[in-house]
Amino acid sequence: MKIGTYISELLFDHEHVILPGFGEFSTKYIPARFIPEEKKIESPSKVIAFDATKKDGDTPLTGHMAAKEHKDSDQVKKFIDDFVSEIKKTLSSGQKVELERVGVFSLDAEGNVAFEADKSINYLADSAGMGTISEPTRVSPPTVVPPPPPPPSIAEEPAFVETPAPEPVQVEPQPEIKEEVVEAPAPEPISKHVEETPEKVAPVAAAQEPVKQDLPPVIKWLAWVIIPLLVILIILAFNWNFIFGKKSQAPAAQPQTETVAPAPASSQAAETPAESTESLEAAEATPVTSAPQAPAQVEAGRKVYHIVVGAFQDQGQASRFVEELKGKGASQANVFMTTSSGFHRVSYAFFYDLAEAEAALPRVQQEINSTAWILHR
């Protein structure tokens, strides 16, 4: 059951949704705002909020989960109680718990529950389809060139005004001057200039024509064959170790840690802690000191502390890992529980005293699995 998804679905229609025994989920309104530094406007939204003080009360969660999972209310309530108990144990051990579509929970320095909301979901229905608005790029207007001024108008000629004729003036006779006529040289014929013009222009036109030279075949062969081969050889020289050496090999898969919070079906395969073949072979090659001799079964009614060294979705694989641990002297090794997400947990040993479990944990982390942890039951 994906409790986080069901809580997220209910918050679209309900103001408050209580997870019994853990806290109350609600939505908080965030108005639209303008960010001057980024020159954009964020639309209004609603994000999820959490209050750890309100743990009891009426909640639509039980009925919603019963309808979705086709189960009765008693089964859903028992599952919620087990789920909340598992979350509290995980938080008390110092780990974080993530609910899908809700957020991440952890404990602060004072032991209070801290909540980091998933802000990717907007619970405000009125803002559907609205996104962040950025300021458009300003385009400078085109420069307008004023038209040239009109040519000055030609002033009208003044009207002819008749003036009275001047009185005649008596002029004394001048001595007669003989004019000498100088003959000017005859102009050259126009046909001579026309004939000489093509001869002067022809060399200039010939000089402007581009010179076409064909490349020798050897240079063409070098350009098409030798140069690409040199480029390929240079690339291989700089990447030889990466292509043909150890760097081309894919890195080995690293062991992962089991997450208590339920996750989507696509990500559950990533919850297998230290169950790869490499970690098992490393455990076989490492000498393991035998655990203290103790009863193989837990006494009913007593507080017990398990050292968890693995979790497998395949029960047969978990059983084979238990047999390997027993062959190395871990007489208390067993598959002691199955989680709600379908993982079979393997216990290396169990103790009735927390101090003894904490004293044995470093040795188990060094010799069996570096991600081993203590489960309180």
C-alpha positions as YAML, in Angstrom:
chain: A
units: angstrom
residues:
- id: 1
  name: MET
  ca: [0.00, 0.00, 0.00]
- id: 2
  name: LYS
  ca: [1.39, 3.37, -1.01]
- id: 3
  name: ILE
  ca: [0.30, 5.50, 1.94]
- id: 4
  name: GLY
  ca: [2.14, 8.58, 0.68]
- id: 5
  name: THR
  ca: [0.25, 8.48, -2.64]
- id: 6
  name: TYR
  ca: [-3.10, 8.08, -0.89]
- id: 7
  name: ILE
  ca: [-2.39, 11.05, 1.42]
- id: 8
  name: SER
  ca: [-1.46, 13.18, -1.61]
- id: 9
  name: GLU
  ca: [-4.69, 12.21, -3.42]
- id: 10
  name: LEU
  ca: [-6.85, 13.15, -0.40]
- id: 11
  name: LEU
  ca: [-5.22, 16.59, 0.04]
- id: 12
  name: PHE
  ca: [-6.72, 17.75, -3.29]
- id: 13
  name: ASP
  ca: [-10.24, 17.47, -1.75]
- id: 14
  name: HIS
  ca: [-9.60, 17.66, 2.04]
- id: 15
  name: GLU
  ca: [-7.98, 20.40, 4.12]
- id: 16
  name: HIS
  ca: [-6.55, 17.96, 6.68]
- id: 17
  name: VAL
  ca: [-5.54, 14.27, 6.55]
- id: 18
  name: ILE
  ca: [-4.36, 12.55, 9.78]
- id: 19
  name: LEU
  ca: [-1.99, 9.56, 9.77]
- id: 20
  name: PRO
  ca: [-3.10, 7.95, 13.09]
- id: 21
  name: GLY
  ca: [-0.34, 7.86, 15.68]
- id: 22
  name: PHE
  ca: [2.08, 9.96, 13.59]
- id: 23
  name: GLY
  ca: [0.72, 13.43, 12.67]
- id: 24
  name: GLU
  ca: [-1.54, 15.60, 10.55]
- id: 25
  name: PHE
  ca: [-0.96, 16.61, 6.90]
- id: 26
  name: SER
  ca: [-2.46, 19.81, 5.46]
- id: 27
  name: THR
  ca: [-1.82, 22.31, 2.64]
- id: 28
  name: LYS
  ca: [-0.34, 25.81, 2.91]
- id: 29
  name: TYR
  ca: [-1.18, 28.59, 0.43]
- id: 30
  name: ILE
  ca: [1.72, 30.49, -1.19]
- id: 31
  name: PRO
  ca: [0.63, 33.66, -3.08]
- id: 32
  name: ALA
  ca: [2.07, 34.77, -6.39]
- id: 33
  name: ARG
  ca: [5.30, 36.72, -6.12]
- id: 34
  name: PHE
  ca: [7.71, 38.66, -8.33]
- id: 35
  name: ILE
  ca: [11.45, 37.85, -8.23]
- id: 36
  name: PRO
  ca: [13.35, 40.97, -9.38]
- id: 37
  name: GLU
  ca: [16.73, 39.24, -9.63]
- id: 38
  name: GLU
  ca: [15.42, 36.61, -12.08]
- id: 39
  name: LYS
  ca: [12.82, 38.92, -13.72]
- id: 40
  name: LYS
  ca: [9.97, 36.40, -13.45]
- id: 41
  name: ILE
  ca: [6.60, 35.95, -11.71]
- id: 42
  name: GLU
  ca: [5.72, 32.71, -9.87]
- id: 43
  name: SER
  ca: [2.05, 31.71, -9.92]
- id: 44
  name: PRO
  ca: [0.18, 31.02, -6.61]
- id: 45
  name: SER
  ca: [0.35, 27.47, -5.28]
- id: 46
  name: LYS
  ca: [-0.39, 25.17, -2.34]
- id: 47
  name: VAL
  ca: [2.28, 22.92, -0.83]
- id: 48
  name: ILE
  ca: [1.97, 20.17, 1.78]
- id: 49
  name: ALA
  ca: [2.61, 20.87, 5.50]
- id: 50
  name: PHE
  ca: [2.97, 18.55, 8.53]
- id: 51
  name: ASP
  ca: [2.04, 18.91, 12.23]
- id: 52
  name: ALA
  ca: [3.40, 16.17, 14.53]
- id: 53
  name: THR
  ca: [1.27, 17.30, 17.50]
- id: 54
  name: LYS
  ca: [-2.07, 16.26, 15.96]
- id: 55
  name: LYS
  ca: [-1.92, 12.46, 15.92]
- id: 56
  name: ASP
  ca: [-5.53, 11.47, 16.71]
- id: 57
  name: GLY
  ca: [-8.91, 12.35, 15.20]
- id: 58
  name: ASP
  ca: [-11.21, 11.52, 12.31]
- id: 59
  name: THR
  ca: [-9.40, 10.87, 9.06]
- id: 60
  name: PRO
  ca: [-10.57, 9.93, 5.55]
- id: 61
  name: LEU
  ca: [-7.37, 7.93, 5.02]
- id: 62
  name: THR
  ca: [-8.70, 4.58, 6.31]
- id: 63
  name: GLY
  ca: [-11.81, 4.57, 4.11]
- id: 64
  name: HIS
  ca: [-9.89, 5.78, 1.06]
- id: 65
  name: MET
  ca: [-7.26, 3.04, 1.40]
- id: 66
  name: ALA
  ca: [-9.90, 0.36, 2.01]
- id: 67
  name: ALA
  ca: [-11.72, 1.36, -1.18]
- id: 68
  name: LYS
  ca: [-8.51, 1.49, -3.24]
- id: 69
  name: GLU
  ca: [-7.06, -1.81, -1.94]
- id: 70
  name: HIS
  ca: [-10.44, -3.65, -1.71]
- id: 71
  name: LYS
  ca: [-9.87, -4.57, 1.95]
- id: 72
  name: ASP
  ca: [-11.87, -4.10, 5.12]
- id: 73
  name: SER
  ca: [-11.20, -1.29, 7.60]
- id: 74
  name: ASP
  ca: [-9.67, -3.55, 10.27]
- id: 75
  name: GLN
  ca: [-6.97, -4.80, 7.91]
- id: 76
  name: VAL
  ca: [-6.18, -1.22, 6.82]
- id: 77
  name: LYS
  ca: [-5.97, 0.03, 10.42]
- id: 78
  name: LYS
  ca: [-3.59, -2.80, 11.37]
- id: 79
  name: PHE
  ca: [-1.41, -2.03, 8.35]
- id: 80
  name: ILE
  ca: [-1.31, 1.69, 9.26]
- id: 81
  name: ASP
  ca: [-0.35, 0.87, 12.88]
- id: 82
  name: ASP
  ca: [2.49, -1.41, 11.72]
- id: 83
  name: PHE
  ca: [3.62, 1.16, 9.19]
- id: 84
  name: VAL
  ca: [3.73, 4.01, 11.75]
- id: 85
  name: SER
  ca: [5.60, 1.78, 14.21]
- id: 86
  name: GLU
  ca: [8.17, 0.94, 11.54]
- id: 87
  name: ILE
  ca: [8.63, 4.66, 10.69]
- id: 88
  name: LYS
  ca: [9.25, 5.55, 14.33]
- id: 89
  name: LYS
  ca: [11.83, 2.77, 14.73]
- id: 90
  name: THR
  ca: [13.65, 3.92, 11.61]
- id: 91
  name: LEU
  ca: [13.70, 7.55, 12.74]
- id: 92
  name: SER
  ca: [14.93, 6.59, 16.20]
- id: 93
  name: SER
  ca: [17.87, 4.75, 14.61]
- id: 94
  name: GLY
  ca: [19.01, 8.02, 12.95]
- id: 95
  name: GLN
  ca: [17.81, 7.25, 9.42]
- id: 96
  name: LYS
  ca: [15.48, 9.27, 7.17]
- id: 97
  name: VAL
  ca: [12.07, 8.15, 5.92]
- id: 98
  name: GLU
  ca: [10.64, 9.29, 2.57]
- id: 99
  name: LEU
  ca: [6.95, 9.10, 1.67]
- id: 100
  name: GLU
  ca: [6.21, 9.18, -2.03]
- id: 101
  name: ARG
  ca: [4.57, 12.46, -3.21]
- id: 102
  name: VAL
  ca: [4.68, 13.78, 0.41]
- id: 103
  name: GLY
  ca: [8.26, 14.46, 1.57]
- id: 104
  name: VAL
  ca: [11.18, 13.35, 3.78]
- id: 105
  name: PHE
  ca: [11.07, 12.90, 7.59]
- id: 106
  name: SER
  ca: [14.00, 12.93, 10.03]
- id: 107
  name: LEU
  ca: [14.79, 13.70, 13.68]
- id: 108
  name: ASP
  ca: [16.51, 16.96, 14.62]
- id: 109
  name: ALA
  ca: [19.05, 17.44, 17.40]
- id: 110
  name: GLU
  ca: [16.27, 17.79, 20.00]
- id: 111
  name: GLY
  ca: [14.53, 14.57, 18.95]
- id: 112
  name: ASN
  ca: [11.59, 16.28, 17.20]
- id: 113
  name: VAL
  ca: [10.29, 15.16, 13.80]
- id: 114
  name: ALA
  ca: [11.57, 17.42, 11.01]
- id: 115
  name: PHE
  ca: [9.70, 17.47, 7.68]
- id: 116
  name: GLU
  ca: [10.91, 18.51, 4.20]
- id: 117
  name: ALA
  ca: [7.92, 18.80, 1.84]
- id: 118
  name: ASP
  ca: [7.83, 17.63, -1.79]
- id: 119
  name: LYS
  ca: [7.22, 20.96, -3.62]
- id: 120
  name: SER
  ca: [6.82, 19.40, -7.06]
- id: 121
  name: ILE
  ca: [3.04, 18.95, -6.51]
- id: 122
  name: ASN
  ca: [0.68, 21.97, -6.55]
- id: 123
  name: TYR
  ca: [-2.55, 21.35, -4.61]
- id: 124
  name: LEU
  ca: [-4.16, 24.62, -5.79]
- id: 125
  name: ALA
  ca: [-6.75, 23.62, -8.40]
- id: 126
  name: ASP
  ca: [-7.33, 27.22, -9.61]
- id: 127
  name: SER
  ca: [-3.72, 27.53, -10.76]
- id: 128
  name: ALA
  ca: [-3.80, 24.47, -13.02]
- id: 129
  name: GLY
  ca: [-1.91, 25.19, -16.22]
- id: 130
  name: MET
  ca: [-0.27, 28.36, -14.85]
- id: 131
  name: GLY
  ca: [3.50, 28.45, -14.79]
- id: 132
  name: THR
  ca: [6.31, 30.88, -14.15]
- id: 133
  name: ILE
  ca: [6.12, 34.02, -16.33]
- id: 134
  name: SER
  ca: [9.41, 35.60, -17.40]
- id: 135
  name: GLU
  ca: [9.80, 39.20, -18.52]
- id: 136
  name: PRO
  ca: [9.90, 39.39, -22.35]
- id: 137
  name: THR
  ca: [13.04, 40.65, -24.01]
- id: 138
  name: ARG
  ca: [12.83, 44.31, -24.84]
- id: 139
  name: VAL
  ca: [13.39, 45.17, -28.51]
- id: 140
  name: SER
  ca: [14.58, 48.69, -29.30]
- id: 141
  name: PRO
  ca: [12.37, 50.49, -31.85]
- id: 142
  name: PRO
  ca: [13.86, 50.97, -35.31]
- id: 143
  name: THR
  ca: [15.57, 54.27, -35.99]
- id: 144
  name: VAL
  ca: [13.41, 56.53, -38.12]
- id: 145
  name: VAL
  ca: [15.39, 58.49, -40.69]
- id: 146
  name: PRO
  ca: [13.67, 61.80, -41.53]
- id: 147
  name: PRO
  ca: [13.00, 62.36, -45.24]
- id: 148
  name: PRO
  ca: [15.34, 64.76, -47.04]
- id: 149
  name: PRO
  ca: [14.09, 68.32, -47.29]
- id: 150
  name: PRO
  ca: [12.39, 69.25, -50.55]
- id: 151
  name: PRO
  ca: [14.52, 71.07, -53.13]
- id: 152
  name: PRO
  ca: [14.22, 74.79, -53.00]
- id: 153
  name: SER
  ca: [11.56, 76.12, -55.33]
- id: 154
  name: ILE
  ca: [12.64, 78.25, -58.25]
- id: 155
  name: ALA
  ca: [11.64, 81.82, -57.72]
- id: 156
  name: GLU
  ca: [9.45, 83.28, -60.33]
- id: 157
  name: GLU
  ca: [11.08, 85.64, -62.75]
- id: 158
  name: PRO
  ca: [10.19, 89.24, -62.03]
- id: 159
  name: ALA
  ca: [7.84, 90.88, -64.41]
- id: 160
  name: PHE
  ca: [9.44, 93.10, -67.09]
- id: 161
  name: VAL
  ca: [9.21, 96.72, -66.22]
- id: 162
  name: GLU
  ca: [9.75, 99.29, -68.93]
- id: 163
  name: THR
  ca: [12.23, 101.96, -68.06]
- id: 164
  name: PRO
  ca: [12.60, 105.20, -69.92]
- id: 165
  name: ALA
  ca: [15.35, 105.27, -72.53]
- id: 166
  name: PRO
  ca: [18.46, 107.17, -71.43]
- id: 167
  name: GLU
  ca: [19.45, 110.29, -73.13]
- id: 168
  name: PRO
  ca: [22.03, 109.84, -75.96]
- id: 169
  name: VAL
  ca: [25.61, 110.45, -74.99]
- id: 170
  name: GLN
  ca: [28.08, 111.88, -77.40]
- id: 171
  name: VAL
  ca: [31.09, 109.60, -77.85]
- id: 172
  name: GLU
  ca: [34.34, 110.70, -79.32]
- id: 173
  name: PRO
  ca: [35.56, 108.59, -82.25]
- id: 174
  name: GLN
  ca: [38.27, 106.08, -81.39]
- id: 175
  name: PRO
  ca: [41.21, 105.16, -83.55]
- id: 176
  name: GLU
  ca: [40.64, 102.16, -85.75]
- id: 177
  name: ILE
  ca: [42.19, 98.88, -84.48]
- id: 178
  name: LYS
  ca: [43.31, 96.19, -86.87]
- id: 179
  name: GLU
  ca: [42.28, 92.70, -85.89]
- id: 180
  name: GLU
  ca: [44.71, 89.80, -86.46]
- id: 181
  name: VAL
  ca: [43.14, 86.46, -87.25]
- id: 182
  name: VAL
  ca: [44.92, 83.42, -85.73]
- id: 183
  name: GLU
  ca: [44.05, 80.08, -87.19]
- id: 184
  name: ALA
  ca: [43.36, 77.35, -84.55]
- id: 185
  name: PRO
  ca: [44.52, 73.76, -85.19]
- id: 186
  name: ALA
  ca: [41.91, 71.44, -86.54]
- id: 187
  name: PRO
  ca: [40.48, 68.96, -84.01]
- id: 188
  name: GLU
  ca: [41.43, 65.32, -84.30]
- id: 189
  name: PRO
  ca: [38.82, 63.02, -85.75]
- id: 190
  name: ILE
  ca: [36.54, 61.26, -83.29]
- id: 191
  name: SER
  ca: [37.05, 57.87, -84.95]
- id: 192
  name: LYS
  ca: [40.70, 57.80, -83.82]
- id: 193
  name: HIS
  ca: [39.71, 57.96, -80.09]
- id: 194
  name: VAL
  ca: [37.10, 55.28, -80.56]
- id: 195
  name: GLU
  ca: [39.60, 52.93, -82.16]
- id: 196
  name: GLU
  ca: [42.19, 53.41, -79.40]
- id: 197
  name: THR
  ca: [39.79, 52.80, -76.46]
- id: 198
  name: PRO
  ca: [39.45, 48.97, -76.80]
- id: 199
  name: GLU
  ca: [43.21, 48.53, -76.90]
- id: 200
  name: LYS
  ca: [43.63, 50.39, -73.57]
- id: 201
  name: VAL
  ca: [40.72, 48.61, -71.78]
- id: 202
  name: ALA
  ca: [41.58, 45.07, -72.89]
- id: 203
  name: PRO
  ca: [44.63, 44.57, -70.56]
- id: 204
  name: VAL
  ca: [42.62, 45.74, -67.54]
- id: 205
  name: ALA
  ca: [39.80, 43.25, -68.21]
- id: 206
  name: ALA
  ca: [42.33, 40.46, -68.66]
- id: 207
  name: ALA
  ca: [43.98, 41.27, -65.32]
- id: 208
  name: GLN
  ca: [40.64, 40.95, -63.46]
- id: 209
  name: GLU
  ca: [39.99, 37.32, -64.54]
- id: 210
  name: PRO
  ca: [40.79, 34.81, -61.70]
- id: 211
  name: VAL
  ca: [43.61, 32.41, -62.30]
- id: 212
  name: LYS
  ca: [42.40, 28.81, -62.10]
- id: 213
  name: GLN
  ca: [45.05, 26.33, -61.03]
- id: 214
  name: ASP
  ca: [44.36, 22.64, -60.53]
- id: 215
  name: LEU
  ca: [45.95, 20.91, -57.47]
- id: 216
  name: PRO
  ca: [48.39, 18.06, -58.10]
- id: 217
  name: PRO
  ca: [47.04, 14.49, -57.51]
- id: 218
  name: VAL
  ca: [49.51, 13.89, -54.66]
- id: 219
  name: ILE
  ca: [48.15, 16.79, -52.62]
- id: 220
  name: LYS
  ca: [44.58, 15.63, -53.23]
- id: 221
  name: TRP
  ca: [45.49, 12.11, -52.04]
- id: 222
  name: LEU
  ca: [47.09, 13.53, -48.86]
- id: 223
  name: ALA
  ca: [44.05, 15.66, -48.13]
- id: 224
  name: TRP
  ca: [41.53, 12.82, -48.50]
- id: 225
  name: VAL
  ca: [43.45, 9.86, -47.02]
- id: 226
  name: ILE
  ca: [46.50, 10.76, -44.93]
- id: 227
  name: ILE
  ca: [45.00, 13.64, -42.90]
- id: 228
  name: PRO
  ca: [41.90, 11.64, -41.70]
- id: 229
  name: LEU
  ca: [44.19, 8.71, -40.74]
- id: 230
  name: LEU
  ca: [46.39, 11.04, -38.70]
- id: 231
  name: VAL
  ca: [43.35, 12.43, -36.87]
- id: 232
  name: ILE
  ca: [42.13, 8.89, -36.04]
- id: 233
  name: LEU
  ca: [45.58, 7.87, -34.77]
- id: 234
  name: ILE
  ca: [45.80, 10.93, -32.53]
- id: 235
  name: ILE
  ca: [42.36, 10.20, -31.02]
- id: 236
  name: LEU
  ca: [43.35, 6.55, -30.38]
- id: 237
  name: ALA
  ca: [46.65, 7.62, -28.77]
- id: 238
  name: PHE
  ca: [44.91, 9.87, -26.24]
- id: 239
  name: ASN
  ca: [42.08, 7.40, -25.50]
- id: 240
  name: TRP
  ca: [43.90, 4.05, -25.73]
- id: 241
  name: ASN
  ca: [43.52, 3.17, -22.04]
- id: 242
  name: PHE
  ca: [39.89, 4.29, -22.01]
- id: 243
  name: ILE
  ca: [38.93, 2.20, -25.08]
- id: 244
  name: PHE
  ca: [41.09, -0.92, -24.64]
- id: 245
  name: GLY
  ca: [42.23, -0.71, -21.02]
- id: 246
  name: LYS
  ca: [40.62, -1.21, -17.62]
- id: 247
  name: LYS
  ca: [38.74, 2.09, -17.80]
- id: 248
  name: SER
  ca: [36.38, 0.66, -20.44]
- id: 249
  name: GLN
  ca: [35.08, -1.92, -18.05]
- id: 250
  name: ALA
  ca: [31.79, -1.06, -16.36]
- id: 251
  name: PRO
  ca: [32.13, -0.38, -12.60]
- id: 252
  name: ALA
  ca: [30.91, -3.07, -10.31]
- id: 253
  name: ALA
  ca: [27.54, -2.57, -8.67]
- id: 254
  name: GLN
  ca: [27.81, -1.17, -5.16]
- id: 255
  name: PRO
  ca: [25.72, -2.58, -2.31]
- id: 256
  name: GLN
  ca: [22.71, -0.47, -1.35]
- id: 257
  name: THR
  ca: [20.91, 0.16, 1.91]
- id: 258
  name: GLU
  ca: [17.36, -0.96, 2.57]
- id: 259
  name: THR
  ca: [14.80, 1.86, 2.90]
- id: 260
  name: VAL
  ca: [11.98, 1.39, 5.42]
- id: 261
  name: ALA
  ca: [9.51, 3.73, 3.73]
- id: 262
  name: PRO
  ca: [7.39, 2.14, 0.95]
- id: 263
  name: ALA
  ca: [8.49, 3.10, -2.55]
- id: 264
  name: PRO
  ca: [7.03, 2.73, -6.06]
- id: 265
  name: ALA
  ca: [7.17, -0.67, -7.71]
- id: 266
  name: SER
  ca: [9.80, 0.57, -10.19]
- id: 267
  name: SER
  ca: [12.20, 1.51, -7.39]
- id: 268
  name: GLN
  ca: [11.74, -1.48, -5.01]
- id: 269
  name: ALA
  ca: [14.46, -3.45, -6.76]
- id: 270
  name: ALA
  ca: [16.96, -0.83, -5.55]
- id: 271
  name: GLU
  ca: [16.27, -1.73, -1.88]
- id: 272
  name: THR
  ca: [18.33, -4.94, -1.82]
- id: 273
  name: PRO
  ca: [21.14, -4.23, 0.68]
- id: 274
  name: ALA
  ca: [24.46, -6.04, 0.29]
- id: 275
  name: GLU
  ca: [22.89, -8.94, -1.62]
- id: 276
  name: SER
  ca: [25.11, -8.87, -4.71]
- id: 277
  name: THR
  ca: [27.40, -11.77, -5.56]
- id: 278
  name: GLU
  ca: [30.48, -9.66, -4.92]
- id: 279
  name: SER
  ca: [29.47, -8.91, -1.31]
- id: 280
  name: LEU
  ca: [28.71, -12.63, -0.68]
- id: 281
  name: GLU
  ca: [32.05, -13.71, -2.16]
- id: 282
  name: ALA
  ca: [33.82, -11.09, -0.05]
- id: 283
  name: ALA
  ca: [32.03, -12.44, 3.03]
- id: 284
  name: GLU
  ca: [33.16, -15.99, 2.17]
- id: 285
  name: ALA
  ca: [36.79, -14.92, 1.74]
- id: 286
  name: THR
  ca: [36.87, -12.99, 5.08]
- id: 287
  name: PRO
  ca: [37.41, -15.02, 8.22]
- id: 288
  name: VAL
  ca: [34.52, -14.47, 10.62]
- id: 289
  name: THR
  ca: [34.85, -14.88, 14.35]
- id: 290
  name: SER
  ca: [32.08, -17.08, 15.69]
- id: 291
  name: ALA
  ca: [29.25, -15.26, 17.51]
- id: 292
  name: PRO
  ca: [28.67, -15.82, 21.24]
- id: 293
  name: GLN
  ca: [26.80, -19.03, 21.94]
- id: 294
  name: ALA
  ca: [23.15, -18.20, 22.68]
- id: 295
  name: PRO
  ca: [19.70, -19.75, 22.13]
- id: 296
  name: ALA
  ca: [18.72, -20.07, 18.46]
- id: 297
  name: GLN
  ca: [15.14, -18.89, 19.16]
- id: 298
  name: VAL
  ca: [13.97, -15.63, 20.74]
- id: 299
  name: GLU
  ca: [12.11, -15.99, 24.01]
- id: 300
  name: ALA
  ca: [8.55, -14.73, 23.70]
- id: 301
  name: GLY
  ca: [7.73, -11.49, 25.49]
- id: 302
  name: ARG
  ca: [11.33, -10.24, 25.83]
- id: 303
  name: LYS
  ca: [12.84, -7.13, 24.24]
- id: 304
  name: VAL
  ca: [15.32, -8.26, 21.58]
- id: 305
  name: TYR
  ca: [17.88, -6.50, 19.34]
- id: 306
  name: HIS
  ca: [18.69, -8.02, 15.93]
- id: 307
  name: ILE
  ca: [21.81, -7.22, 13.87]
- id: 308
  name: VAL
  ca: [20.37, -7.05, 10.30]
- id: 309
  name: VAL
  ca: [22.93, -7.99, 7.61]
- id: 310
  name: GLY
  ca: [20.70, -8.31, 4.54]
- id: 311
  name: ALA
  ca: [17.22, -8.09, 2.99]
- id: 312
  name: PHE
  ca: [16.15, -10.12, -0.08]
- id: 313
  name: GLN
  ca: [12.99, -10.19, -2.17]
- id: 314
  name: ASP
  ca: [13.73, -13.86, -2.99]
- id: 315
  name: GLN
  ca: [13.14, -16.00, 0.10]
- id: 316
  name: GLY
  ca: [15.32, -18.80, -1.26]
- id: 317
  name: GLN
  ca: [18.26, -16.42, -1.63]
- id: 318
  name: ALA
  ca: [17.74, -15.23, 1.94]
- id: 319
  name: SER
  ca: [17.75, -18.85, 3.20]
- id: 320
  name: ARG
  ca: [20.97, -19.63, 1.33]
- id: 321
  name: PHE
  ca: [22.62, -16.57, 2.87]
- id: 322
  name: VAL
  ca: [21.58, -17.82, 6.34]
- id: 323
  name: GLU
  ca: [23.20, -21.22, 5.65]
- id: 324
  name: GLU
  ca: [26.42, -19.52, 4.60]
- id: 325
  name: LEU
  ca: [26.46, -17.49, 7.81]
- id: 326
  name: LYS
  ca: [25.86, -20.59, 9.93]
- id: 327
  name: GLY
  ca: [28.73, -22.34, 8.14]
- id: 328
  name: LYS
  ca: [30.97, -19.50, 9.34]
- id: 329
  name: GLY
  ca: [29.92, -19.96, 12.98]
- id: 330
  name: ALA
  ca: [26.86, -17.63, 13.21]
- id: 331
  name: SER
  ca: [24.58, -20.11, 14.99]
- id: 332
  name: GLN
  ca: [21.84, -17.49, 15.55]
- id: 333
  name: ALA
  ca: [21.56, -16.49, 11.87]
- id: 334
  name: ASN
  ca: [18.00, -16.78, 10.58]
- id: 335
  name: VAL
  ca: [15.29, -15.11, 8.45]
- id: 336
  name: PHE
  ca: [13.35, -13.44, 11.24]
- id: 337
  name: MET
  ca: [10.75, -11.24, 9.48]
- id: 338
  name: THR
  ca: [9.23, -10.10, 6.18]
- id: 339
  name: THR
  ca: [8.60, -6.37, 5.63]
- id: 340
  name: SER
  ca: [5.42, -4.88, 4.22]
- id: 341
  name: SER
  ca: [7.24, -4.19, 0.94]
- id: 342
  name: GLY
  ca: [8.09, -7.92, 0.50]
- id: 343
  name: PHE
  ca: [11.73, -8.06, 1.70]
- id: 344
  name: HIS
  ca: [12.95, -11.00, 3.85]
- id: 345
  name: ARG
  ca: [15.35, -9.68, 6.50]
- id: 346
  name: VAL
  ca: [18.32, -11.80, 7.62]
- id: 347
  name: SER
  ca: [19.58, -11.52, 11.22]
- id: 348
  name: TYR
  ca: [23.23, -12.34, 11.96]
- id: 349
  name: ALA
  ca: [22.58, -12.57, 15.73]
- id: 350
  name: PHE
  ca: [20.16, -11.26, 18.37]
- id: 351
  name: PHE
  ca: [20.75, -9.92, 21.89]
- id: 352
  name: TYR
  ca: [18.63, -9.09, 24.91]
- id: 353
  name: ASP
  ca: [20.99, -6.27, 25.89]
- id: 354
  name: LEU
  ca: [21.42, -3.23, 23.60]
- id: 355
  name: ALA
  ca: [24.98, -2.64, 24.82]
- id: 356
  name: GLU
  ca: [26.02, -6.15, 23.71]
- id: 357
  name: ALA
  ca: [24.43, -5.61, 20.28]
- id: 358
  name: GLU
  ca: [26.20, -2.28, 19.84]
- id: 359
  name: ALA
  ca: [29.51, -3.87, 20.88]
- id: 360
  name: ALA
  ca: [29.14, -6.65, 18.27]
- id: 361
  name: LEU
  ca: [27.91, -4.37, 15.44]
- id: 362
  name: PRO
  ca: [31.35, -2.95, 14.36]
- id: 363
  name: ARG
  ca: [32.83, -6.45, 13.97]
- id: 364
  name: VAL
  ca: [29.84, -7.58, 11.85]
- id: 365
  name: GLN
  ca: [30.07, -4.42, 9.69]
- id: 366
  name: GLN
  ca: [33.78, -5.07, 9.11]
- id: 367
  name: GLU
  ca: [33.55, -8.82, 8.40]
- id: 368
  name: ILE
  ca: [30.08, -9.39, 6.89]
- id: 369
  name: ASN
  ca: [28.34, -6.24, 5.64]
- id: 370
  name: SER
  ca: [29.38, -2.61, 6.09]
- id: 371
  name: THR
  ca: [25.69, -1.51, 6.09]
- id: 372
  name: ALA
  ca: [24.60, -3.83, 8.95]
- id: 373
  name: TRP
  ca: [22.32, -2.14, 11.51]
- id: 374
  name: ILE
  ca: [20.44, -2.89, 14.76]
- id: 375
  name: LEU
  ca: [16.66, -3.45, 14.73]
- id: 376
  name: HIS
  ca: [14.77, -3.02, 18.02]
- id: 377
  name: ARG
  ca: [11.82, -5.39, 18.49]
...
